[in-house]
Amino acid sequence: MAEVEENVEGKEVENEKPKMDSLGRSYATGKRKDAIARVWVKQGNGKIVVNKKSLDKYFARPTLQMIIKQAMSVANVENQFDVMATVKGGGLSGQAGAVRHGISKALTLFDGQLRGALKEAGFLTRDSRVVERKKYGKPKARRSFQFSKR
């Protein structure tokens, strides 16, 4: 059972035990566009592995590496957790967003105290923006054929 405690504002806060497997890892799924990431987080020294490759090998662009590390920096837990992720679908940008979403969710399962900072930064909310579908009678989703008056 979870212990219930009152914080400064008088609201009840649940102090749940971390949800971990037998290896001491917390698991979460992150999504962004068409990409789906399965993420495991455990205590360690900050090593991040994506699809059995190191972070800088899989995501070569520094901006994508920064996106993934944002969740750790906002929670002030850099170099405290090892991350192992498998990601598929979508492109590199969507995959980076999916891994960040998964890391954020896994960190909250590991330590509930990190939830406030991650939620305030917006990392726990699934980004619902996806590609708009193509409409009939048009070449793309919104693009129309050139109009000729005469």
Contact map, one row per residue, 1 for C-alpha under 8 A:
111000000000000100000000000000000000000000000000000000000000000000000000000000000000000000000000000000000000000000000000000000000000000000000000000000
111100000000011110000000000000000000000000000000000000000000000000000000000000000000000000000000000000000000000000000000000000000000000000000000000000
111110000000011100000000000000000000000000000000000000000000000000000000000000000000000000000000000000000000000000000000000000000000000000000000000000
011111000001111000000000000000000000000000000000000000000000000000000000000000000000000000000000000000000000000000000000000000000000000000000000000000
001111100001111000000000000000000000000000000000000000000000000000000000000000000000000000000000000000000000000000000000000000000000000000000000000000
000111111111100000000000000000000000000000000000000000000000000000000000000000000000000000000000000000000000000000000000000000000000000000000000000000
000011111111100000000000000000000000000000000000000000000000000000000000000000000000000000000000000000000000000000000000000000000000000000000000000000
000001111110000000000000000000000000000000000000000000000000000000000000000000000000000000000000000000000000000000000000000000000000000000000000000000
000001111110000000000000000000000000000000000000000000000000000000000000000000000000000000000000000000000000000000000000000000000000000000000000000000
000001111111000000000000000000000000000000000000000000000000000000000000000000000000000000000000000000000000000000000000000000000000000000000000000000
000001111111100000000000000000000000000000000000000000000000000000000000000000000000000000000000000000000000000000000000000000000000000000000000000000
000111100111110000000000000000000000000000000000000000000000000000000000000000000000000000000000000000000000000000000000000000000000000000000000000000
000111100011111000000000000000000000000000000000000000000000000000000000000000000000000000000000000000000000000000000000000000000000000000000000000000
011110000001111100000000000000000000000000000000000000000000000000000000000000000000000000000000000000000000000000000000000000000000000000000000000000
011110000000111110000000000000000000000000000000000000000000000000000000000000000000000000000000000000000000000100000000000000000000000000000000000000
111000000000011111000000000000000000000000000000000000000000000000000000000000000000000000000000000000000000000100000000000000000000000000000000000000
010000000000001111100000000000000000000000000000000000000000000000000000000000000000000000000000000000000000000000000000000000000000000000000000000000
000000000000000111110000010000000000000000000000000000000000000000000000000000000000000000000000000000000000111100000000000000000000000000000000000000
000000000000000011111000010000000000000000000000000000000000000000000000000000000000000000000000000000000000110000000000000000000000000000000000000000
000000000000000001111111111000000000000000000000000000000000000000000000000000000000000000000000000000000000110000000000000000000000000000000000000000
000000000000000000111111110000000000000000000000000000000000000000000000000000000000000000000000000000000000000000000000000000000000000000000000000000
000000000000000000011111100000000000000000000000000000000000000000000000000000000000000000000000000000000000000000000000000000000000000000000000000000
000000000000000000011111100000000000000000000000000000000000000000000000000000000000000000000000000000000000000000000000000000000000000000000000000000
000000000000000000011111110000000000000001100000000000000000000000000000000000000000000000000000000000000000000000000000000000000000000000000000000000
000000000000000000011111111000000000000111100000000000000000000000000000000000000000000000000000000000000000010000000000000000000000000000000000000000
000000000000000001111001111100000000000111000000000000000000000000000000000000000000000000000000000000000110110000000000000000000000000000000000000000
000000000000000000010000111110000000011110000000000000000000000000000000000000000000000000000000000000000100100000000000000000000000000000000000000000
000000000000000000000000011111000000011100000000000000000000000000000000000000000000000000000000000001101100000000000000000000000000000000000000000000
000000000000000000000000001111100001111000000000000000000000000000000000000000000000000000000000000011001000000000000000000000000000000000000000000000
000000000000000000000000000111110001111000000000000000000000000000000000000000000000000000000000011111101000000000000000000001000000000000000000000000
000000000000000000000000000011111111100000000000000000000000000000000000000000000000000000000010111011000000000000000000000001100000000000000000000000
000000000000000000000000000001111111000000000000000000000000000000000000000000000000000000000110110010000000000000000000000001110000000000000000000000
000000000000000000000000000000111110000000000000000000000000000000000000000000000000000001000100000000000000000000000000000000111110000000000000000000
000000000000000000000000000000111111000000000000000000000000000000000000000000000000000011000100000000000000000000000000000000000100000000000000000000
000000000000000000000000000000111111100000000000000000000000000000000000000000000000001111100110010000000000000000000000000000000000000000000000000000
000000000000000000000000000011110111110000000000000000000000000000000000000000000000001110000010011000000000000000000000000000000000000000000000000000
000000000000000000000000000011100011111000000000000000000000000000000000000000000000111100000010011001000000000000000000000000000000000000000000000000
000000000000000000000000001111000001111100000000000000000000000000000000000000000000111000000000001001000000000000000000000000000000000000000000000000
000000000000000000000000001111000000111110000000000000000000000000000000000000000011110000000000001001100100000000000000000000000000000000000000000000
000000000000000000000000111100000000011111000000000000000000000000000000000000000011100000000000000000100100000000000000000000000000000000000000000000
000000000000000000000000111000000000001111100000000000000000000000000000000000001111000000000000000000100110010000000000000000000000000000000000000000
000000000000000000000001110000000000000111110000000000000000000000000000000000001110000000000000000000000000000000000000000000000000000000000000000000
000000000000000000000001100000000000000011111000000000000000000000000000000000011100000000000000000000000000000000000000000000000000000000000000000000
000000000000000000000000000000000000000001111110000000000000000000000000000000111100000000000000000000000000000000000000000000000000000000000000000000
000000000000000000000000000000000000000000111110000000000000000000000000000000111100000000000000000000000000000000000000000000000000000000000000000000
000000000000000000000000000000000000000000011111000000000000000000000000000001111110000000000000000000000000000000000000000000000000000000000000000000
000000000000000000000000000000000000000000011111100000000000000000000000000000101110000000000000000000000000000000000000000000000000000000000000000000
000000000000000000000000000000000000000000000111110001100000000000000000000000000111100000000000000000000000000000000000000000000000000000000000000000
000000000000000000000000000000000000000000000011111111100000000000000000000000000011100000000000000000000000000000000000000000000000000000000000000000
000000000000000000000000000000000000000000000001111111100100000000000000000000000001111000000000000000000000000000000000000000000000000000000000000000
000000000000000000000000000000000000000000000000111110000100000000000000000000000001111000000000000000000000000000000000000000000000000000000000000000
000000000000000000000000000000000000000000000000111111000000000000000000000000000001010000000000000000000000000000000000000000000000000000000000000000
000000000000000000000000000000000000000000000000111111101100000000000000000000000000000000000000000000000000000000000000000000000000000000000000000000
000000000000000000000000000000000000000000000001110111111100000000000000000000000000000000000000000000000000000000000000000000000000000000000000000000
000000000000000000000000000000000000000000000001110011111111000010000000000000000000000000000000000000000000000000000000000000000000000000000000000000
000000000000000000000000000000000000000000000000000001111111100010000000000000000000000000000000000000000000000000000000000000000000000000000000000000
000000000000000000000000000000000000000000000000000011111111000000000000000000000000000000000000000000000000000000000000000000000000000000000000000000
000000000000000000000000000000000000000000000000011011111111000000000000000000000000000000000000000000000000000000000000000000000000000000000000000000
000000000000000000000000000000000000000000000000000000111111110110000000000000000000000000010001000000000000000000000000000000000000000000000000000000
000000000000000000000000000000000000000000000000000000111111110110000000000000000000000000000000000000000000000000000000000000000000000000000000000000
000000000000000000000000000000000000000000000000000000010011111110000000000000000000000000000000000000000000000000000000000000000000000000000000000000
000000000000000000000000000000000000000000000000000000000011111111000000000000000000000000000000000000000000000000000000000000000000000000000000000000
000000000000000000000000000000000000000000000000000000000000111111100000000000000000000000000000000000000000000000000000000000000000000000000000000000
000000000000000000000000000000000000000000000000000000000011111111110000000000000000000000011001000000000000000000000000000000000000000000000000000000
000000000000000000000000000000000000000000000000000000110011111111111000000000000000000000000001000000000000000000000000000000000000000000000000000000
000000000000000000000000000000000000000000000000000000000000011111111100000000000000000000000000000000000000000000000000000000000000000000000000000000
000000000000000000000000000000000000000000000000000000000000001111111110000000000000000000000001100100000000000000000000000000000000000000000000000000
000000000000000000000000000000000000000000000000000000000000000111111110000000000000000000000001101100000000000000000000000000000000000000000000000000
000000000000000000000000000000000000000000000000000000000000000011111111100000000000000000000000000100000000000000000000000000000000000000000000000000
000000000000000000000000000000000000000000000000000000000000000001111111110000000000000000000000000100000000000000000000000000000000000000000000000000
000000000000000000000000000000000000000000000000000000000000000000111111111000000000000000000000000100110000000000000100001000000000000000000000000000
000000000000000000000000000000000000000000000000000000000000000000001111111111000000000000000000000000010000000000000000000000000000000000000000000000
000000000000000000000000000000000000000000000000000000000000000000001111111111000000000000000000000000000000000000000000000000000000000000000000000000
000000000000000000000000000000000000000000000000000000000000000000000111111110000000000000000000000000000000000000001100100000000000000000000000000000
000000000000000000000000000000000000000000000000000000000000000000000011111110000000000000000000000000000000000001001100000000000000000000000000000000
000000000000000000000000000000000000000000000000000000000000000000000001111111000000000000000000000000000000000000000000000000000000000000000000000000
000000000000000000000000000000000000000000000000000000000000000000000001111111111000000000000000000000000000000000000000000000000000000000000000000000
000000000000000000000000000000000000000000000100000000000000000000000001100111111000000000000000000000000000000000000000000000000000000000000000000000
000000000000000000000000000000000000000000011110000000000000000000000000000011111100000000000000000000000000000000000000000000000000000000000000000000
000000000000000000000000000000000000000000111100000000000000000000000000000011111100000000000000000000000000000000000000000000000000000000000000000000
000000000000000000000000000000000000000011111110000000000000000000000000000011111110000000000000000000000000000000000000000000000000000000000000000000
000000000000000000000000000000000000000011111111000000000000000000000000000000111111000000000000000000000000000000000000000000000000000000000000000000
000000000000000000000000000000000000001111000111100000000000000000000000000000001111100000000000000000100000000000000000000000000000000000000000000000
000000000000000000000000000000000000001110000001111100000000000000000000000000000111110000000000000000000000000000000000000000000000000000000000000000
000000000000000000000000000000000000111100000001111000000000000000000000000000000011111000000000001000000000000000000000000000000000000000000000000000
000000000000000000000000000000000000111000000000011100000000000000000000000000000001111100000000000000000000000000000000000000000000000000000000000000
000000000000000000000000000000000011110000000000011000000000000000000000000000000000111110000010011000000000000000000000000000000000000000000000000000
000000000000000000000000000000000011100000000000000000000000000000000000000000000000011111000010000000000000000000000000000000000000000000000000000000
000000000000000000000000000000000111000000000000000000000000000000000000000000000000001111100010000000000000000000000000000000000000000000000000000000
000000000000000000000000000000001110000000000000000000000000000000000000000000000000000111110110000000000000000000000000000000000000000000000000000000
000000000000000000000000000000000010000000000000000000000000000000000000000000000000000011111110000000000000000000000000000000000000000000000000000000
000000000000000000000000000000000000000000000000000000000010000100000000000000000000000001111111000000000000000000000000000000000000000000000000000000
000000000000000000000000000000000000000000000000000000000000000100000000000000000000000000111111100000000000000000000000000000000000000000000000000000
000000000000000000000000000000011110000000000000000000000000000000000000000000000000000001111111110000000000000000000000000000000000000000000000000000
000000000000000000000000000000110011100000000000000000000000000000000000000000000000001111111111111000000000000000000000000000000000000000000000000000
000000000000000000000000000000000000000000000000000000000010000110110000000000000000000000011111111100000000000000000000000000000000000000000000000000
000000000000000000000000000000110000000000000000000000000000000000110000000000000000000000001111111110000000000000000000000000000000000000000000000000
000000000000000000000000000001110011100000000000000000000000000000000000000000000000001000000111111111000000000000000000000000000000000000000000000000
000000000000000000000000000001100001111000000000000000000000000000010000000000000000101000000011111111100000000000000000000000000000000000000000000000
000000000000000000000000000001000000000000000000000000000000000000111110000000000000000000000001111111110000000000000000001000000000000000000000000000
000000000000000000000000000011110000000000000000000000000000000000000000000000000000000000000000111111111000000000000000001111000000000000000000000000
000000000000000000000000000111100000111000000000000000000000000000000000000000000000000000000000011111111100000000000000000000000000000000000000000000
000000000000000000000000000101000000001110000000000000000000000000000010000000000010000000000000001111111110000000000000000000000000000000000000000000
000000000000000000000000000000000000000000000000000000000000000000000011000000000000000000000000000111111111000000000100001100000000000000000000000000
000000000000000000000000000111000000000000000000000000000000000000000000000000000000000000000000000011111111100000000000000100000000000000000000000000
000000000000000000000000011100000000001110000000000000000000000000000000000000000000000000000000000001111111110000000000000000000000000000000000000000
000000000000000000000000010000000000000010000000000000000000000000000000000000000000000000000000000000111111111101100000000000000000000000000000000000
000000000000000000000000000000000000000000000000000000000000000000000000000000000000000000000000000000011111111111100000000000000000000000000000000000
000000000000000001110000011000000000000000000000000000000000000000000000000000000000000000000000000000001111111100000000000000000000000000000000000000
000000000000000001110000110000000000000010000000000000000000000000000000000000000000000000000000000000000111111100000000000000000000000000000000000000
000000000000000001000000000000000000000000000000000000000000000000000000000000000000000000000000000000000011111111100000000000000000000000000000000000
000000000000001101000000000000000000000000000000000000000000000000000000000000000000000000000000000000000011111111100000000000000000000000000000000000
000000000000000000000000000000000000000000000000000000000000000000000000000000000000000000000000000000000001001111110000000000000000000000000000000000
000000000000000000000000000000000000000000000000000000000000000000000000001000000000000000000000000000000011001111111100000000000000000000000000000000
000000000000000000000000000000000000000000000000000000000000000000000000000000000000000000000000000000000011001111111110000000000000000000000000000000
000000000000000000000000000000000000000000000000000000000000000000000000000000000000000000000000000000000000000011111111000000000000000000000000000000
000000000000000000000000000000000000000000000000000000000000000000000000011000000000000000000000000000000000000001111111100000000000000000000000000000
000000000000000000000000000000000000000000000000000000000000000000000010011000000000000000000000000000010000000001111111111100000000000000000000000000
000000000000000000000000000000000000000000000000000000000000000000000000000000000000000000000000000000000000000000111111111110000000000000000000000000
000000000000000000000000000000000000000000000000000000000000000000000000000000000000000000000000000000000000000000011111111000000000000000000000000000
000000000000000000000000000000000000000000000000000000000000000000000000010000000000000000000000000000000000000000001111111000000000000000000000000000
000000000000000000000000000000000000000000000000000000000000000000000000000000000000000000000000000000000000000000000111111110000000000000000000000000
000000000000000000000000000000000000000000000000000000000000000000000010000000000000000000000000000110010000000000000111111111000000000000000000000000
000000000000000000000000000000000000000000000000000000000000000000000000000000000000000000000000000010011000000000000110011111000000000000000000000000
000000000000000000000000000000000000000000000000000000000000000000000000000000000000000000000000000010000000000000000010011111100000000000000000000000
000000000000000000000000000001110000000000000000000000000000000000000000000000000000000000000000000010000000000000000000001111110000000000000000000000
000000000000000000000000000000111000000000000000000000000000000000000000000000000000000000000000000000000000000000000000000011111000000000000000000000
000000000000000000000000000000011000000000000000000000000000000000000000000000000000000000000000000000000000000000000000000001111100000000000000000000
000000000000000000000000000000001000000000000000000000000000000000000000000000000000000000000000000000000000000000000000000000111110000000000000000000
000000000000000000000000000000001100000000000000000000000000000000000000000000000000000000000000000000000000000000000000000000011111000000000000000000
000000000000000000000000000000001000000000000000000000000000000000000000000000000000000000000000000000000000000000000000000000001111100000000000000000
000000000000000000000000000000000000000000000000000000000000000000000000000000000000000000000000000000000000000000000000000000000111110000001000000000
000000000000000000000000000000000000000000000000000000000000000000000000000000000000000000000000000000000000000000000000000000000011111000001000000000
000000000000000000000000000000000000000000000000000000000000000000000000000000000000000000000000000000000000000000000000000000000001111101111100000000
000000000000000000000000000000000000000000000000000000000000000000000000000000000000000000000000000000000000000000000000000000000000111111111100000000
000000000000000000000000000000000000000000000000000000000000000000000000000000000000000000000000000000000000000000000000000000000000011111100000000000
000000000000000000000000000000000000000000000000000000000000000000000000000000000000000000000000000000000000000000000000000000000000001111100000000000
000000000000000000000000000000000000000000000000000000000000000000000000000000000000000000000000000000000000000000000000000000000000011111111111100000
000000000000000000000000000000000000000000000000000000000000000000000000000000000000000000000000000000000000000000000000000000000000011111111111100000
000000000000000000000000000000000000000000000000000000000000000000000000000000000000000000000000000000000000000000000000000000000000011001111111000000
000000000000000000000000000000000000000000000000000000000000000000000000000000000000000000000000000000000000000000000000000000000001111001111110000000
000000000000000000000000000000000000000000000000000000000000000000000000000000000000000000000000000000000000000000000000000000000000011001111111000000
000000000000000000000000000000000000000000000000000000000000000000000000000000000000000000000000000000000000000000000000000000000000000001111111100000
000000000000000000000000000000000000000000000000000000000000000000000000000000000000000000000000000000000000000000000000000000000000000001110111110000
000000000000000000000000000000000000000000000000000000000000000000000000000000000000000000000000000000000000000000000000000000000000000001100011111000
000000000000000000000000000000000000000000000000000000000000000000000000000000000000000000000000000000000000000000000000000000000000000000000001111100
000000000000000000000000000000000000000000000000000000000000000000000000000000000000000000000000000000000000000000000000000000000000000000000000111110
000000000000000000000000000000000000000000000000000000000000000000000000000000000000000000000000000000000000000000000000000000000000000000000000011111
000000000000000000000000000000000000000000000000000000000000000000000000000000000000000000000000000000000000000000000000000000000000000000000000001111
000000000000000000000000000000000000000000000000000000000000000000000000000000000000000000000000000000000000000000000000000000000000000000000000000111
